């Protein structure tokens, strides 16, 4: 299995901080934000990782991360997203890197307390389709929200006004190689972007999507409030067991 970290976008919700740098380079407690999703993949036993970034600060990722030696990696791959075409548009840039293998995708602003090793093993055993990780949250309307019928996800609604459940779809996804065919068949949403929710719904319609509940705390760091919360959580409890993993 290969790993993909999506770290593009303009991060406008974090203005004025992001007027001078990519949001994924902002500090979360004592490390740049981008360290956490990379460590999430490394802790799951994934050694081949690609970073998708964009904007005017892309070179700063290379200066910061190099070949990933700090994470125990032999090599770290990079690619560049032109403009803002959405999460699915960024992901399709990793098609040649994936080379037909299963992939684990982590959004660059997602920070977790524990690890996803169990989910990764489950998806390796699953072999085909997709897997998403859910987490119960106080404000599901900010995220993609699963509509559940028993233990089955029958649809994912993007930022609904009236959420069908208290679960959010976290920014951690597992896909087989079919994901790139699905992305190439998508049409832009009303926002003019290719939506990852549409990708997940395509797997649901095919009956090939499974889900797990993510253990430990989880937060994105895409707003001022959630960035502050992420720093507090890391300072208090740690995240990804980063020191232990080194």
N, C-alpha and C positions, 0 to 999 in steps of 0.2 A: 504494500500500500504506500502511496505517495501523499505528501502533504502540500496544501496550498494555503497561503495566508494572503488575504485580500486587504490591501492597505492603501487604496486610492481615495478618490473623493476630495472635496474641498473642505469638509469639516466646518461648514458655515454655522452650525449650531454652537460652535466653540469660539466664534469671533469674540473679541479681537485676538485671542491667542493664536488662531490659525492664519492670521494675516502674515505671519513671519515664518511659519513652519508647518509641515504636515502634522495633522492631529496625532498620528500614530508615533510621532517622535516626542510628544509631550510627556512629562514625567508622571508616573503613577507611583507614588511614594518614592522609592530610591532608584527606580529604573525607568528607562523609556517604555512607553506603552507597548511598543512592538515586541519587546522581549517576552511578554507573557503568552501570546498565541504561539510563538515559535516554541517556547518551552512546553506548552500543552502538547504539541505534536511530538516533540522529542520524548516526553514522558510516556507517550503511547507507543514508543518503539519505532517511530517513523524517522528514517534517516535521510530520505530524499525530499527536499522541501523547495518550493518555489514561492517567491514573494512577488505579488502583483502590486505595483504602485503607480503613481501618476503625479501630475502637477509639476511645480517648479522646484520642488525640493527632493526629487527622486534620487539625485546623487548623494544626498545626505545619508540615505539608508546604506549605501555601499560603504561610505566612510565609517559609519557606526558599526555595521554588522560584518563587513568583509565577507569571508567565506564561511562564516558561522562557526569558527573555531571555538569561540567562547561557549558554545552549546554542545561541543563535542562532535560537530559535523565536519565531514571532509570537504563538503562543498555546499554552497547556498546559491540557488538559481534566482534570477531576477527577470522580470518582464515589465513592460510599460503600457499603461492604459491611456489612450488619447481621449481627453474629454471626460464627461461623466455619463456613461451609458447604463449605469446600474450594476448591481452585484453580479447578475448572470452574465452581463457583457464582459465584466472583468474576468470572470471564471473561464470563459471560453478561450481566453488567451493562453490558458494552461493546457490546451488540448494536446499539443505535441509533446509537452513535458510528461503528461499523464501516460501517453503511449499505450493506451488500452488497459491500463491497470486501474484498480480501485483507488479512489482518492478520498482524503479527509480534508474538508475545507473549513477554515476558521476565519471569521471576520477579525480584522486587526484590532478592533476595540473591545473584544470580548475577553474577560478575565474571569477565571474560575479558581475556586479554592483547592480542589482536588485534581483528579486526572480523568482521562477518558479511555484508559487502557482497556477496561472491560467492554465498553461500547465498541472500541476498535476491534477487539477479538470477536465480538458478536457479529460485526459486519463482515469480517473476513470469513467467518463460518457461513454467513448468509449468502455470500458470493455474488448475488445479483440484486438489482434494485437500489433502494436508498434507505438511509436511516437518519432520523432527526432526533435531537435531544431537547426535551421539554423541561421547563422549570416553572413552578407556581410563583406568581409575582403579584404585587399589590396593584400594578398599573398595566394590565395586559393590553390595553388599548394602544400602547406605544409600539406594539410589536405585531408580528404575525401570530395569530391565535388559532389553535386547533379546535375543530368541531369534532367532538368525540361521540361515538355510539358504542357503548361498552368500552372495550379495550382497543377499538379501531378508530383511527383518524379518518374521517370521511371527507374533510375539506380543511383548508387553511385559509383564514380570512386575514387580509392585510390591514392592520391598524383599524379594527372595527370600532364604531361608536358604542355598540353594545356587545361586548365580548361574549362568546358562547361558552367560555370556560375561563378559569383563573390561570391557565397555563400560557406561557409565552414560548414560541419557537426560538431557542437560543441560536446564536450565530455559529453553530458547529454542525456540519452536515457531512454525511458519508454518501458517496455516489459510485455507481459502476460507470463503465465507459459510455453507456447510453446517454449520459447527461449532456454530452456535447451535441448529439443529434437533437435532443429536446431543445436546447438553447437555440440552435440554428433554426428551429421551427417557430420560435416565439415571435410575437409582434410587440412593439413597445406599448407600455401602459399609458394611461393618461398623463403620467409624469414624463413621458418620453423615454422611459428606461425599460430594460429587460429585467423583469422581476424574478427573484429567486423563489418567491411564493408560487409563481406560475410553474416553475420547474418542479417544485415539490408536489403541487396539485396534479401534474402530469403523471408522476409516479403513483400517486394515490389512485388516479383513474385506471392505471394499469394493474392495480392491486399489488404493487411492489414496494410499498413504503412501510417501514417499521419504525418504532420509536422506543426510547428509554427515557426515564427521568434522570436528570443530571443530579448527582449527589453533591453536597456542600453548597456554598454560596456561589452565585453567578451574578455578574453585572456587565453591562456594556459601559463604555466610558466616553460616550458620544455627546453628552451634554455637560454643562458646567456642574450640575448637581450630581450626575452619575460619575463624572471624573473625580469629584471630591469624595464621593462614597467609595469608589474603588481604592483610592489612596488610604482611606480610613480602614477598610477591610484588610488590605494587604499589611498595613502597619500592625494591625491587631492580631491577625491569624496567619498571615503569610498566604501565598498563592503559588500553586503548581509545585510546591516544595522545591523551589529553585536552588536554594543553597545545597540541599541534600543531593540534588541531581547532578551537581558539578563534581 
